């Protein structure tokens, strides 16, 4: 499964990156879920789950 990647500019550059680096994976996923379209989030979630399964 291939997922289309769309890059969008960060709202505040360095500050957002520093904040993201201090968040847990669960917090980052929650932000992604809230900020993305549901169908995009589902595709990304499936792709990540498939990658995780391959690593096990």
Secondary structure as UniProt FT lines:
FT   HELIX           14..21
FT   HELIX           25..35
FT   HELIX           38..55
//
